Amino acid sequence: MQITFIIPFFNGRGGYISHLLDSIYQQDIPENEYEVIVINDCSTDKQSLSPVNRYSSLHQNIRIIHNSTNLRCGCCRNIGVKAAKGKYIWFVDQDDYIEHNCLASLLDKCESGNLDILMFNYRNVSDDGLYNEKRALIHKDSPILSGLEYINDICGGDFWNSEYDTNVWHSIFCRDFLIENEVYSPEISYCEDMIVSLHAIIAARRVQSIKEDYYRYRYNPKSVFHTEVGKKGRAVFDSSLFAGTHILTLANLVPVPYQTLKETIISGGIWRINSFTKGILKIDKNELKLFYAQINIHPEVIDKAMPYLTMLNKLFLRHPTITMAINILTREALHSNTK
């Protein structure tokens, strides 16, 4: 088995999942050389799964895994990786689709280069077909490099460079590489792509990018990201503070010769945390109680973040909101523990 497509699924909209599966089954390698795993994350709209069931009745290389509880996208991907039989993994979102007849070329690149990660460009598309823009983040094919060499040489030593896109769906990963390096999505609601991309690029020994665009990203205003990011309480906690501490932890994996890169990663973690602190000061009293309840469950995030925040005193001067929010948060967390 050469490659596994992993598709987290929840209440698919319209014909999106059909369009995706159509594109997966219009490929230039035999069906017995790839598989499709759809993880049904407790969809409440049973009819939305009908296209997947139809494909399952027509093709032997598609499996449907039904979650007993709603786990969100990142955890669904982890389930897919563990269940996969393919040598390579392609994470694909249910709203999007891929270029026809692209697998033979992509797999040849992966195999000939013995790659941990192969990255490529994508296009932003709209439902009406009027908007179709190539995201040419990769301007020419790169040599095969380690992940740290790639960020250093191709992206100017900055993981947050605009030429590096942290979405996982425009990359193919070697499954053994993901498992051996424990590159899994954290159990958070948002920002999981950013953390997986960072962990993978730090750990990778053989990475290449190519300029062709093989993925089609469809903007869906009703997706989980666009409808729930920005809500308060748990969403703020998951998407900013907890994600920021994951990033700070991953920065410790960067070896000394790449100290500048390590510092940019730490800055990114601080930026993520700062996104949280600005939001926490704006939410109402009831939402604040819900949020502090989560902090009380996960006090370790403060323990992890505080050394970095203390170390960067100059950051406090530029962003006094951080100091104020951390003081409020710490005081309330301590108060909760004494009750």
N, C-alpha and C positions, 0 to 999 in steps of 0.2 A: 504494500500500500504506500503510494508516494505522498499523498497530501490529504489532510482532513480540513474541511470547512467547519468552523464552529460558529453557530448562529444563536445567540440568546433571543428568546421570543416572548413578547408580552403584548397581547391585544393588537395584533398587526392591523394597520390601517389600509383600507381599500385593497388595491392589487399589488401593493409593494412587495409582499413576500413572494407572490407569484412571479413578479418581474425578476426578483433576485434569483429564485430557483431556476427560472428560464435561462438566465445568463450563466448559471453554474452548469447547466446541462447542455449548453451549446459550447462545448470545449473540444480541444484537439487531442485529447488522450482518452483511452478506453475507460468506461465507467468503473471497471474493476480495479483501476489504479488510483481512485480517489473515493472519498466518502464524505457524507454530509451529516453533521450532528446538529439537530435543532433541540435546544433546551427550552421547554415550555415552562416559563416562570410563573405558574399559577394564573394563566390568562383567565379573566372573568368573562370575556366575550368568546364563547365556545366556537362560534361560527368563524372567527378570525383564523382558527387553526385548520379550517377545511382545506385550503390549498396545500398545506403541508401534508395532511392525511392523504390527499389525492396523489401527490408526488410519491408518498411512501408506498402506495399501492401499485405504482407504475415502475418504481426503481428499487433494486435490492440494496443499493449503497447509501440509503438514507435511514437514519435512526432518529427517533424522537424520545427524549428523556423528559419525564414529567416531574417537576419539583413538587414536594409536598407543602412547602412554604415559599413565599416570595423572597428571593435572595438577591435580586438586582443583577445587573449586567456582569460585573466583575466576578462574582462568585459563580455565575453560570459558565463563564469562560473557564474558570478553574475546573469545574466539573467536566467540561468538554475536553480539556487537555488530558485529564486523567483517563477518560474513556477512549481517547483517540487511538487509532491504529496506524495513522499515517506518519511517515518520517518527518513531514513538515506540517506546520499549522498555519492556517489563514483565518484570522478573526474577521468576521463580516457582520455588519449590523443589518437588522431586518428591513430597514427602510431603503437600503442602498443596493447596488448591483455591481457586477464586474464586467470587464471587457470580454467579448466573445473570443474564443480560440486563443487564449493567452497562456494556458497552463504549460504547454510543452516548452515554450521559450523560458518561462519563469523557472520551471523545475530544472531545465538544463543549466541555467545560471547557478542555481543553488547547488546542484550536484558537481558541476565542473569546478566550482570555487570552494566546495566543502564549507558552505557558509552557515554561520549561526543566524544571521539576519540578512535578508535582502529587502531593500527599500526601493520604492518607485513613486512616481507622481500620481496625482489623481485629478479628477474634474469635479467641480461643483455643478450640479444640475438642478433644474426645476421640473415640477410636474408637467408643465405645458411644453417643455422642450425649448422654450425661448432663451433660457439661461443655461449656457454650457461653457464654463470657463475652466481652462486648464490651470491647475495650481502647480506652476513650474518652480517648485522649491529646489529641485535637483536639475541643474543646468547641463550637466554632462555626466557620463558614467564615471564613477570613482574607481580607483584601484581597490584591491582587497586590503583592508586595514583592521586593526583591533578597534573596538568601540571607542576607547579613549583617544586613539590616534585619529579616528574619524572626526570626533568632536573638535580635537585640537587642530587638525590640518584642514579639514573641509569647512568646519563651522567657526573657525577663528577662536577656538578655545572656550566657546560659550554654549552650554547646553540649551539655553533659552534663546539662542540666535533665531532670527526670523526664518532662516533657511533650514531649520530643523523642526519638523512637525511631530508632536508627541502622540498623535492618534495612532493606534496600533494597526488599524485596518489597511494602511497602505504599506504594510510589511509582511513578509513571510518569515516565520521563525522555525528553526529546527526544534522538534519536540524534545529530543534528548537534552539539548542545551537548556531549554526552559526548566526541565525537571531537575537536572543535575545542579543548576544554579538557584533552584527554588524561586524562579521568577514567576510569582503568582500575583493575581490582583488582590490587594488588601480588601478586607470586608468593610468597605465604605461605599456610600451611595454615589459619589461623584469624584472626578479627578483620578479615577483608577488608571486611565490610559497614560496620564502623565507619569505616574509612579512606576507602572510596568515598563514604559519606554526608557525611563531613567535607569532602572535596575538592569534592564537588558543591555543597554549600550555600555554601561560600566563593566558588566561581566563578559561581554562578547569578545571573542578572540579573532573572529573572521566576519567582517561586515562589508557589504558593498551596496552602493546605490546606483540605480539606472534611471535615465531620463524619460523613458516611456511612461505613459499614464495608463494604468490598468484598472483603477478603481473609480467608481462613480459615487460621489457623496451627494445625497439628496437632502436638501434642507427641509426638515419636517417640523413646523411650529408646534405640533402636538406631541413631539417626542418627550421622553422623560426629562432629558436635559433642559429643553427649552420651556417646559411647563413647571418644573419643580426647582431648578436652580434659582436662588434669589429668595425662596421662602425662608422663614425664620426657624428658630428652635433647632431641632435635630439636623435639618438640612445645612444650616450654617456651620454647625459643629463638624459634620462629616466632610463637607466640601472644602473647608479652610483649615481649621486648627489641626484636625487629625491628619489630614493630607500633608500639611506643613511639617509635622513631626516625622512622618514617613520620609519625606525628602531629606530632612536633617540627618536622619539615621543612615540613609543611603550615601550621604556625603562622606561618611566614615569609611566607605569601601574604596574610595579613590586614593591611590598610592601617592607618596610624597612627590615624585617627579611631576605630578599634575596638580600641584598646589593651587595654581590659579583657577583651574577648572573646579577644584573642590570649593573654592571661595565663591564662585558664581553659583554653584549648586546650593550652598548655604544661603546665599542671598535670595535665591528662588524660594527656599523654604521659609525664610523670614517674610518675603513678600506674601506667601500664601497665608501665613499666620496673621500678617497685618490686614489682609482682606477680611479675616474673621473678626479682628478687634474693631474695625470700623463698623461692621455690621452689628456687633453685640451691643454697642452703645445706642443703637437706634430702635431696638425691638421693645415691645410693650411689656408690662409687668408679668402678665401670664405666660408669655413666650419666654421671658427671662427665667421664670421658675422651671419651665420644661428644660431649658438649656442647661441650667445649673444642675439639674438632676442628672443629665448626661455627663457633665464634668465630674460629678460625685462618683459616678460609675467608673470613669476613666481618669483618675487624678494623675496618672503617669504622664499624660500629655504635658501637664505643667512642669513636671520634673524634667522632662526631656527638653522642653523649649526654653526654660528659664536660663540655663547656662549660656545658651547662644544669645539670648536677649540681653543678659547681664554683660556678656563679653563685648557686645556691640553698643557701647555707650553713645557713640556718635549717632547711631541710628535713632536712639531715644530723642536726641536733640532735634533731629529732622522730622521725627514722627512721634510727637508727644502722645498721640492717641494710643500708641502701643502701651506706654507706661500706665496710662489711666485705666485702660481696659484690663490689663493684667492685674493691677491692684484690685479692681472691682471683682474680677473673677476669682482671684486667690482668697480674698476676704470672704466672699460668699461661699466658696468651697469649704473653707475652714469652718465657717459658721454651720454649714450643713452637717459636717462631721461631728459637731458637738451636740447635735440634737438627738 
